[in-house]
Amino acid sequence: MLISIIAQDSRNKASEDIDPMMGNWKIDLRPTPESDGYDQSFHMKMIGEYTFTGTF
């Protein structure tokens, strides 16, 4: 099974996040590029200098 992950920044551009990778993202979790889209919201949060956590 192949999982393709395509992330799109869905944050409010007016936000002033310290790290541009942290925040809310829309991620396409479809198994192949030819499959119907399966977008899920993903929230990424920094928990250490080089560590992050995320929730769908």
Biopython code that builds the backbone (N, CA, C, O; Angstrom):
import numpy as np
from Bio.PDB.StructureBuilder import StructureBuilder

atoms = [
    (1, "MET", "N", (0.844, -1.175, 0.000)),
    (1, "MET", "CA", (0.000, 0.000, 0.000)),
    (1, "MET", "C", (0.891, 1.241, 0.000)),
    (1, "MET", "O", (1.779, 1.371, 0.842)),
    (2, "LEU", "N", (0.658, 2.121, -0.916)),
    (2, "LEU", "CA", (1.400, 3.370, -1.020)),
    (2, "LEU", "C", (0.528, 4.502, -0.521)),
    (2, "LEU", "O", (-0.626, 4.621, -0.933)),
    (3, "ILE", "N", (1.058, 5.335, 0.357)),
    (3, "ILE", "CA", (0.318, 6.491, 0.857)),
    (3, "ILE", "C", (1.027, 7.740, 0.370)),
    (3, "ILE", "O", (2.202, 7.953, 0.666)),
    (4, "SER", "N", (0.311, 8.560, -0.375)),
    (4, "SER", "CA", (0.856, 9.832, -0.844)),
    (4, "SER", "C", (0.390, 10.919, 0.098)),
    (4, "SER", "O", (-0.799, 11.014, 0.402)),
    (5, "ILE", "N", (1.312, 11.738, 0.562)),
    (5, "ILE", "CA", (0.952, 12.835, 1.452)),
    (5, "ILE", "C", (1.272, 14.141, 0.745)),
    (5, "ILE", "O", (2.421, 14.406, 0.392)),
    (6, "ILE", "N", (0.245, 14.949, 0.544)),
    (6, "ILE", "CA", (0.409, 16.259, -0.069)),
    (6, "ILE", "C", (-0.141, 17.271, 0.925)),
    (6, "ILE", "O", (-1.330, 17.255, 1.243)),
    (7, "ALA", "N", (0.720, 18.143, 1.411)),
    (7, "ALA", "CA", (0.308, 19.114, 2.429)),
    (7, "ALA", "C", (0.064, 20.464, 1.786)),
    (7, "ALA", "O", (0.763, 20.869, 0.858)),
    (8, "GLN", "N", (-0.939, 21.145, 2.300)),
    (8, "GLN", "CA", (-1.240, 22.491, 1.854)),
    (8, "GLN", "C", (-1.435, 23.360, 3.085)),
    (8, "GLN", "O", (-2.174, 22.988, 3.997)),
    (9, "ASP", "N", (-0.792, 24.488, 3.120)),
    (9, "ASP", "CA", (-0.901, 25.414, 4.235)),
    (9, "ASP", "C", (-2.281, 26.049, 4.220)),
    (9, "ASP", "O", (-2.613, 26.794, 3.298)),
    (10, "SER", "N", (-3.095, 25.758, 5.246)),
    (10, "SER", "CA", (-4.435, 26.320, 5.309)),
    (10, "SER", "C", (-4.558, 27.321, 6.448)),
    (10, "SER", "O", (-5.665, 27.622, 6.892)),
    (11, "ARG", "N", (-3.421, 27.843, 6.927)),
    (11, "ARG", "CA", (-3.451, 28.815, 8.012)),
    (11, "ARG", "C", (-3.952, 30.158, 7.521)),
    (11, "ARG", "O", (-3.903, 30.464, 6.330)),
    (12, "ASN", "N", (-4.426, 30.940, 8.450)),
    (12, "ASN", "CA", (-4.798, 32.318, 8.174)),
    (12, "ASN", "C", (-3.509, 33.096, 7.933)),
    (12, "ASN", "O", (-2.655, 33.138, 8.819)),
    (13, "LYS", "N", (-3.343, 33.707, 6.778)),
    (13, "LYS", "CA", (-2.105, 34.399, 6.432)),
    (13, "LYS", "C", (-1.851, 35.596, 7.344)),
    (13, "LYS", "O", (-0.723, 36.085, 7.395)),
    (14, "ALA", "N", (-2.850, 36.081, 8.059)),
    (14, "ALA", "CA", (-2.657, 37.214, 8.961)),
    (14, "ALA", "C", (-2.002, 36.790, 10.269)),
    (14, "ALA", "O", (-1.538, 37.633, 11.037)),
    (15, "SER", "N", (-1.963, 35.474, 10.524)),
    (15, "SER", "CA", (-1.369, 35.025, 11.781)),
    (15, "SER", "C", (0.129, 35.277, 11.780)),
    (15, "SER", "O", (0.770, 35.244, 10.729)),
    (16, "GLU", "N", (0.676, 35.524, 12.934)),
    (16, "GLU", "CA", (2.094, 35.830, 13.081)),
    (16, "GLU", "C", (2.791, 34.683, 13.824)),
    (16, "GLU", "O", (3.388, 34.907, 14.877)),
    (17, "ASP", "N", (2.723, 33.460, 13.287)),
    (17, "ASP", "CA", (3.365, 32.312, 13.921)),
    (17, "ASP", "C", (4.872, 32.487, 13.938)),
    (17, "ASP", "O", (5.455, 33.004, 12.985)),
    (18, "ILE", "N", (5.501, 32.055, 15.019)),
    (18, "ILE", "CA", (6.953, 32.121, 15.121)),
    (18, "ILE", "C", (7.592, 31.172, 14.125)),
    (18, "ILE", "O", (8.535, 31.558, 13.434)),
    (19, "ASP", "N", (7.111, 29.951, 14.030)),
    (19, "ASP", "CA", (7.652, 28.960, 13.101)),
    (19, "ASP", "C", (6.621, 28.720, 12.000)),
    (19, "ASP", "O", (5.495, 28.322, 12.300)),
    (20, "PRO", "N", (6.971, 28.949, 10.744)),
    (20, "PRO", "CA", (5.982, 28.831, 9.667)),
    (20, "PRO", "C", (5.449, 27.417, 9.439)),
    (20, "PRO", "O", (4.421, 27.256, 8.781)),
    (21, "MET", "N", (6.114, 26.394, 9.960)),
    (21, "MET", "CA", (5.609, 25.030, 9.795)),
    (21, "MET", "C", (4.532, 24.675, 10.810)),
    (21, "MET", "O", (3.743, 23.765, 10.557)),
    (22, "MET", "N", (4.469, 25.343, 11.924)),
    (22, "MET", "CA", (3.502, 25.028, 12.965)),
    (22, "MET", "C", (2.142, 25.618, 12.610)),
    (22, "MET", "O", (2.054, 26.675, 11.984)),
    (23, "GLY", "N", (1.099, 24.931, 13.012)),
    (23, "GLY", "CA", (-0.256, 25.435, 12.781)),
    (23, "GLY", "C", (-1.123, 24.392, 12.114)),
    (23, "GLY", "O", (-0.857, 23.194, 12.208)),
    (24, "ASN", "N", (-2.155, 24.850, 11.445)),
    (24, "ASN", "CA", (-3.136, 23.972, 10.806)),
    (24, "ASN", "C", (-2.792, 23.759, 9.341)),
    (24, "ASN", "O", (-2.474, 24.702, 8.616)),
    (25, "TRP", "N", (-2.863, 22.497, 8.918)),
    (25, "TRP", "CA", (-2.569, 22.110, 7.549)),
    (25, "TRP", "C", (-3.687, 21.229, 7.033)),
    (25, "TRP", "O", (-4.369, 20.561, 7.810)),
    (26, "LYS", "N", (-3.876, 21.224, 5.728)),
    (26, "LYS", "CA", (-4.792, 20.285, 5.080)),
    (26, "LYS", "C", (-3.907, 19.280, 4.355)),
    (26, "LYS", "O", (-3.099, 19.659, 3.507)),
    (27, "ILE", "N", (-4.060, 17.985, 4.690)),
    (27, "ILE", "CA", (-3.213, 16.936, 4.134)),
    (27, "ILE", "C", (-4.078, 15.950, 3.350)),
    (27, "ILE", "O", (-5.112, 15.493, 3.837)),
    (28, "ASP", "N", (-3.646, 15.632, 2.143)),
    (28, "ASP", "CA", (-4.338, 14.674, 1.294)),
    (28, "ASP", "C", (-3.789, 13.287, 1.603)),
    (28, "ASP", "O", (-2.620, 13.018, 1.330)),
    (29, "LEU", "N", (-4.602, 12.409, 2.162)),
    (29, "LEU", "CA", (-4.171, 11.068, 2.575)),
    (29, "LEU", "C", (-4.598, 9.961, 1.611)),
    (29, "LEU", "O", (-4.679, 8.798, 2.006)),
    (30, "ARG", "N", (-4.869, 10.307, 0.366)),
    (30, "ARG", "CA", (-5.298, 9.268, -0.580)),
    (30, "ARG", "C", (-4.163, 8.269, -0.833)),
    (30, "ARG", "O", (-2.991, 8.644, -0.791)),
    (31, "PRO", "N", (-4.500, 7.015, -1.092)),
    (31, "PRO", "CA", (-3.476, 5.973, -1.248)),
    (31, "PRO", "C", (-2.648, 6.099, -2.526)),
    (31, "PRO", "O", (-1.496, 5.666, -2.545)),
    (32, "THR", "N", (-3.202, 6.680, -3.593)),
    (32, "THR", "CA", (-2.457, 6.896, -4.838)),
    (32, "THR", "C", (-2.854, 8.244, -5.410)),
    (32, "THR", "O", (-3.936, 8.744, -5.103)),
    (33, "PRO", "N", (-2.012, 8.840, -6.231)),
    (33, "PRO", "CA", (-2.374, 10.126, -6.837)),
    (33, "PRO", "C", (-3.637, 10.053, -7.700)),
    (33, "PRO", "O", (-4.307, 11.066, -7.900)),
    (34, "GLU", "N", (-3.966, 8.863, -8.210)),
    (34, "GLU", "CA", (-5.151, 8.708, -9.054)),
    (34, "GLU", "C", (-6.438, 8.553, -8.241)),
    (34, "GLU", "O", (-7.526, 8.695, -8.799)),
    (35, "SER", "N", (-6.346, 8.270, -6.953)),
    (35, "SER", "CA", (-7.524, 8.073, -6.097)),
    (35, "SER", "C", (-8.234, 9.398, -5.855)),
    (35, "SER", "O", (-7.656, 10.473, -6.016)),
    (36, "ASP", "N", (-9.502, 9.295, -5.465)),
    (36, "ASP", "CA", (-10.242, 10.495, -5.081)),
    (36, "ASP", "C", (-9.548, 11.153, -3.900)),
    (36, "ASP", "O", (-8.960, 10.467, -3.063)),
    (37, "GLY", "N", (-9.611, 12.478, -3.826)),
    (37, "GLY", "CA", (-8.986, 13.206, -2.730)),
    (37, "GLY", "C", (-9.538, 12.795, -1.372)),
    (37, "GLY", "O", (-10.726, 12.504, -1.238)),
    (38, "TYR", "N", (-8.678, 12.773, -0.379)),
    (38, "TYR", "CA", (-9.072, 12.444, 0.992)),
    (38, "TYR", "C", (-8.352, 13.429, 1.910)),
    (38, "TYR", "O", (-7.411, 13.069, 2.617)),
    (39, "ASP", "N", (-8.816, 14.682, 1.885)),
    (39, "ASP", "CA", (-8.190, 15.745, 2.668)),
    (39, "ASP", "C", (-8.602, 15.663, 4.129)),
    (39, "ASP", "O", (-9.774, 15.472, 4.454)),
    (40, "GLN", "N", (-7.611, 15.812, 5.002)),
    (40, "GLN", "CA", (-7.853, 15.819, 6.444)),
    (40, "GLN", "C", (-7.124, 17.013, 7.052)),
    (40, "GLN", "O", (-6.036, 17.376, 6.608)),
    (41, "SER", "N", (-7.725, 17.614, 8.062)),
    (41, "SER", "CA", (-7.073, 18.706, 8.779)),
    (41, "SER", "C", (-6.035, 18.125, 9.722)),
    (41, "SER", "O", (-6.276, 17.099, 10.359)),
    (42, "PHE", "N", (-4.885, 18.774, 9.816)),
    (42, "PHE", "CA", (-3.789, 18.330, 10.665)),
    (42, "PHE", "C", (-3.260, 19.536, 11.415)),
    (42, "PHE", "O", (-2.966, 20.565, 10.806)),
    (43, "HIS", "N", (-3.134, 19.424, 12.733)),
    (43, "HIS", "CA", (-2.602, 20.518, 13.547)),
    (43, "HIS", "C", (-1.224, 20.112, 14.060)),
    (43, "HIS", "O", (-1.083, 19.114, 14.766)),
    (44, "MET", "N", (-0.205, 20.902, 13.697)),
    (44, "MET", "CA", (1.174, 20.635, 14.093)),
    (44, "MET", "C", (1.579, 21.624, 15.185)),
    (44, "MET", "O", (1.347, 22.827, 15.069)),
    (45, "LYS", "N", (2.194, 21.087, 16.256)),
    (45, "LYS", "CA", (2.580, 21.904, 17.402)),
    (45, "LYS", "C", (3.991, 21.524, 17.837)),
    (45, "LYS", "O", (4.296, 20.340, 17.988)),
    (46, "MET", "N", (4.844, 22.507, 18.037)),
    (46, "MET", "CA", (6.216, 22.285, 18.489)),
    (46, "MET", "C", (6.179, 21.958, 19.987)),
    (46, "MET", "O", (5.559, 22.682, 20.766)),
    (47, "ILE", "N", (6.849, 20.856, 20.390)),
    (47, "ILE", "CA", (6.891, 20.494, 21.815)),
    (47, "ILE", "C", (8.310, 20.471, 22.352)),
    (47, "ILE", "O", (8.516, 20.237, 23.543)),
    (48, "GLY", "N", (9.275, 20.708, 21.508)),
    (48, "GLY", "CA", (10.677, 20.754, 21.902)),
    (48, "GLY", "C", (11.466, 21.444, 20.810)),
    (48, "GLY", "O", (10.908, 21.833, 19.784)),
    (49, "GLU", "N", (12.764, 21.598, 21.026)),
    (49, "GLU", "CA", (13.575, 22.314, 20.038)),
    (49, "GLU", "C", (13.537, 21.648, 18.668)),
    (49, "GLU", "O", (13.479, 22.335, 17.648)),
    (50, "TYR", "N", (13.568, 20.300, 18.632)),
    (50, "TYR", "CA", (13.546, 19.567, 17.365)),
    (50, "TYR", "C", (12.420, 18.533, 17.330)),
    (50, "TYR", "O", (12.508, 17.555, 16.588)),
    (51, "THR", "N", (11.386, 18.732, 18.104)),
    (51, "THR", "CA", (10.310, 17.757, 18.220)),
    (51, "THR", "C", (8.954, 18.426, 18.049)),
    (51, "THR", "O", (8.715, 19.518, 18.563)),
    (52, "PHE", "N", (8.079, 17.760, 17.325)),
    (52, "PHE", "CA", (6.719, 18.286, 17.182)),
    (52, "PHE", "C", (5.726, 17.162, 17.372)),
    (52, "PHE", "O", (6.083, 15.985, 17.323)),
    (53, "THR", "N", (4.487, 17.532, 17.588)),
    (53, "THR", "CA", (3.381, 16.594, 17.665)),
    (53, "THR", "C", (2.318, 17.081, 16.715)),
    (53, "THR", "O", (2.277, 18.263, 16.373)),
    (54, "GLY", "N", (1.464, 16.189, 16.290)),
    (54, "GLY", "CA", (0.389, 16.580, 15.401)),
    (54, "GLY", "C", (-0.837, 15.728, 15.623)),
    (54, "GLY", "O", (-0.748, 14.570, 16.032)),
    (55, "THR", "N", (-1.977, 16.318, 15.349)),
    (55, "THR", "CA", (-3.244, 15.586, 15.486)),
    (55, "THR", "C", (-4.099, 15.838, 14.256)),
    (55, "THR", "O", (-4.108, 16.934, 13.696)),
    (56, "PHE", "N", (-4.825, 14.785, 13.845)),
    (56, "PHE", "CA", (-5.775, 14.888, 12.746)),
    (56, "PHE", "C", (-7.129, 15.162, 13.321)),
    (56, "PHE", "O", (-8.102, 15.290, 12.577)),
]
sb = StructureBuilder()
sb.init_structure("model")
sb.init_model(0)
sb.init_chain("A")
sb.init_seg("    ")
for serial, (resi, resn, name, xyz) in enumerate(atoms, 1):
    if name == "N":
        sb.init_residue(resn, " ", resi, " ")
    sb.init_atom(name, np.array(xyz, "f"), 0.0, 1.0, " ", f" {name:<3s}", serial, name[0])
structure = sb.get_structure()
